[in-house]
Amino acid sequence: MPAAPPRRVVVLGGGFGGVAVCRGLRGYPGEVVLLDRENHHLFQPLLYQVATAGLAGTDIAQPLRSIFRGEPNVRVLLGTAESIDLARRRVLVRELTEPLAYDHLVIALGVETGWFGHPEWAQHALGLKTLRDAGLVRARLLDSLERAECAPDPAARARLMTAVIVGGGPTGVEVAGACRELARFALRGDFRAIRPAEARVVLVEAGERLLPAFSPRLSEKARASLVELGVEVRLRAAVTAMGPARVELGAEHIEAATLVWAAGVQAPAITRTLGLPLDRAGRIRVEPDLSLPGHPEVFAIGDIASVLDAAGKPVPGVAPAAMQAGRFVAGLIAAAGETREASRPAFRYRDRGAMATIGRSRAVFQRGPIELSGLVAWLGWLLVHLLFLIDLRSRLAVLLQWAYAYCRYRPGARVYSRPEGSPHTDR
Ligand SMILES: Cc1cc2nc3c(=O)[nH]c(=O)nc-3n(C[C@H](O)[C@H](O)[C@H](O)COP(=O)(O)OP(=O)(O)OC[C@H]3O[C@@H](n4cnc5c(N)ncnc54)[C@H](O)[C@@H]3O)c2cc1C
């Protein structure tokens, strides 16, 4: 019998899920094509440190080509997936003249910032999903202080020295804590007309408490730690409108040069080209084996997939879930010739716990009934984040920066390029 032609696996997205699939297909006899619109894999959990001048972008991002240099069957392509034609088994890519044909497809495109039905707010607030976003937040924070140093008007100065972070989940908590640490410690003594320690950081959360995925006790610890750092925490405060350097919370408004949006995510528009059931955030509802309904050759994994665990609870949008799904799907694809689709196992998410850091020496960790906070949780947080960074170079770079910043209170990434056409230049 003639040998079957080599099969092509196309993986859309080189984030945690997509990289895990490609790594899991090491030695696969067919071609693996990895498509991403960026040339790098990004370690999003440390993005807030790039935004607040703790780390450089290159410390937490790695070129996809270099990750797969030693794997000849993995071909990396730079391009933006625009639509998926499930019937003809091909993907339309903006930069390619020919559609990308596949035998197996893995959709691992993650999510993007969601504006709760107010896309116009994107003109005023900055999201935090990409390296570019983090660079913009850092530039806005630092540039506002530069402008405050020269602003003669006290009201303008107060506005320039105020940052509002919307969203009390782990990202909002981490950004708020790091902003206050930047102002209080890192910039101490650098200015003459202003005192950066007086910079105002307001964390706004519509719900009853911060970190709703954690226990009420840890939520309260996180709130108390932030308040101790000097963050103003506003609970039960929903954003009702936004304008240039202004956010409205019902009858109240706050003037702030820096507005950071960490409140919601939504799936990218490409999910709507599938013609399949989506959840409220536009995520693809998948079968228990992570395949698309009626398309056993196509899988969706990571943040873009709406997955229920064995108990019927949604699998959270976190890096370990995306990596576990990536490894699981790689196993199914590798065994495709031997296992019948009907007898595939269901994906099982193993929850290793959740953590969030609040600043120097403070963090919270929860795994089922186990709850940790303070220094122990922070040391655990450091270790886990170092271990999960993609390669040795990133681990060493981050370790060095953290050690220096810890000993000297001086993070080393405070260089920025002045943003052009800032929506609220008032000097
Ligand atoms: C600020 C922040 C902090 C976080 N902190 C934590 C944390 O502490 N712990 C934790 O477990 N999780 C954390 N997360 C969540 C975690 O990063 C995600 O769950 C994880 O990245 C999901 O992996 P993924 O592979 O689904 O998507 P991603 O890692 O987002 O990868 C998606 C990839 O697809 C690419 N892409 C998108 N659209 C296109 C397109 N149209 N064409 C081509 N390529 C495209 C992107 O460039 C990206 O490389 C955080 C996320 C953020 C934003």
The ligand as an ORCA input file, in Angstrom:
! r2SCAN-3c Opt
* xyz 0 1
  C      -1.965     41.248     31.905
  C      -2.263     39.771     32.026
  C      -1.873     39.083     33.167
  C      -2.122     37.725     33.279
  N      -1.713     37.072     34.407
  C      -1.855     35.728     34.487
  C      -1.325     35.009     35.598
  O      -0.744     35.592     36.521
  N      -1.461     33.657     35.613
  C      -2.097     32.987     34.601
  O      -2.180     31.759     34.636
  N      -2.627     33.629     33.559
  C      -2.508     34.991     33.469
  N      -3.029     35.667     32.393
  C      -3.821     34.918     31.410
  C      -2.933     34.146     30.467
  O      -1.931     34.983     29.937
  C      -3.802     33.567     29.364
  O      -4.739     32.697     29.962
  C      -2.985     32.819     28.333
  O      -2.108     33.705     27.678
  C      -3.902     32.147     27.310
  O      -3.120     31.485     26.364
  P      -3.636     31.357     24.857
  O      -2.635     30.515     24.158
  O      -5.053     30.981     24.847
  O      -3.598     32.853     24.287
  P      -2.409     33.898     24.224
  O      -1.302     33.530     25.130
  O      -3.066     35.218     24.394
  O      -1.866     33.754     22.727
  C      -2.622     34.135     21.625
  C      -1.670     34.343     20.462
  O      -2.440     34.540     19.282
  C      -1.889     35.598     18.532
  N      -2.973     36.155     17.726
  C      -4.108     36.749     18.146
  N      -4.906     37.055     17.122
  C      -4.271     36.652     16.004
  C      -4.600     36.640     14.623
  N      -5.776     37.115     14.164
  N      -3.721     36.101     13.752
  C      -2.544     35.583     14.174
  N      -2.180     35.559     15.476
  C      -3.037     36.071     16.386
  C      -1.340     36.552     19.565
  O      -0.329     37.367     19.010
  C      -0.809     35.582     20.619
  O       0.547     35.250     20.388
  C      -2.792     37.047     32.243
  C      -3.186     37.737     31.088
  C      -2.917     39.086     30.989
  C      -3.348     39.833     29.739
*
